Amino acid sequence: MEAYDLSQVAAADFTHHIGKTVVIHFAKDFSLPSTILKVLELNTYSPLERGAFSVEFQTTGENRAIAQGIYRVEYPDGKYMDVFLVPIAHDPGGMRYEAVFS
């Protein structure tokens, strides 16, 4: 598997994944399928050319919040990224998590 370069990814790289399933690996033996719900460009400072943005994920099949932390997100193309995820909301389908890229 190949890792995405986090300094190079931009909001536009995620918009074509909205509605698609990714897998979040919360632990070595605990992963959940998740859907990318939305990508939001943020109007805040970023030292990188790409600007700041956030990505919201919706897990399925698990209604308890996993503690915020760095987790591996695996994409359908086999690439992955290790990102800091924060639980932000619970709904009947599962939990929502947010990753902020700044």
C-alpha positions in Angstrom: 0.0 0.0 0.0 1.1 3.5 -0.7 0.5 6.5 1.6 -0.9 9.8 0.4 1.4 12.8 1.0 -0.6 14.8 3.5 1.3 18.0 2.6 0.1 17.7 -1.0 -3.6 16.6 -0.6 -6.2 19.3 -1.2 -9.9 19.6 -0.7 -10.4 18.9 -4.4 -8.7 15.5 -3.9 -11.5 14.4 -1.6 -14.6 15.8 -3.3 -14.7 13.0 -5.9 -14.8 10.5 -2.9 -18.0 12.0 -1.4 -20.5 9.2 -0.9 -17.8 6.5 -1.4 -16.8 4.0 1.2 -13.4 4.0 2.9 -12.2 1.9 5.8 -11.0 3.5 9.1 -8.6 1.3 11.1 -9.2 2.2 14.7 -6.9 -0.6 16.0 -5.0 -3.5 14.6 -8.1 -5.8 14.7 -10.9 -3.2 14.6 -11.9 -1.4 11.4 -15.1 0.2 10.3 -16.5 1.0 6.8 -17.1 4.7 6.6 -18.6 7.1 4.0 -17.1 10.4 3.2 -20.0 12.8 3.9 -18.6 16.2 3.0 -15.5 18.3 2.4 -15.4 21.9 3.6 -12.9 24.5 2.7 -11.9 26.5 5.7 -11.3 30.2 5.7 -8.3 30.0 8.1 -4.6 30.3 7.8 -2.5 27.5 6.4 1.2 27.6 5.7 0.6 25.3 2.7 -0.5 26.4 -0.7 -3.6 24.1 -0.7 -5.4 26.0 2.1 -7.1 24.5 5.1 -10.1 22.1 4.8 -12.0 19.4 6.7 -13.4 16.0 5.7 -16.3 14.4 7.5 -16.7 10.7 7.7 -19.7 8.6 8.8 -19.0 5.2 10.2 -21.6 2.4 9.9 -22.4 -0.3 12.4 -20.9 1.3 15.5 -22.7 3.8 17.6 -20.1 4.5 20.3 -17.5 7.2 19.8 -13.9 6.1 19.5 -11.5 8.5 21.2 -9.9 11.1 19.1 -6.6 10.1 17.8 -4.5 9.3 14.7 -6.1 6.5 12.7 -5.4 5.0 9.3 -8.0 5.7 6.6 -7.8 3.4 3.6 -9.3 4.4 0.3 -10.7 2.2 -2.5 -7.6 2.7 -4.6 -5.5 1.0 -2.0 -3.8 4.2 -0.8 -4.1 5.3 2.8 -3.4 8.2 5.1 -2.9 8.4 8.8 -5.0 11.3 10.1 -6.2 12.8 13.4 -9.9 12.1 13.7 -12.3 13.7 16.2 -15.7 12.3 16.9 -18.2 15.1 16.3 -21.7 13.6 16.3 -23.8 10.5 16.7 -26.8 9.6 14.6 -28.8 6.4 14.0 -26.4 5.2 11.3 -23.3 5.5 13.4 -20.7 8.1 14.4 -19.4 11.0 12.5 -15.7 11.9 12.6 -13.9 15.0 11.3 -10.3 15.3 10.0 -8.9 18.9 9.6 -6.1 19.6 7.2 -4.4 22.9 7.9 
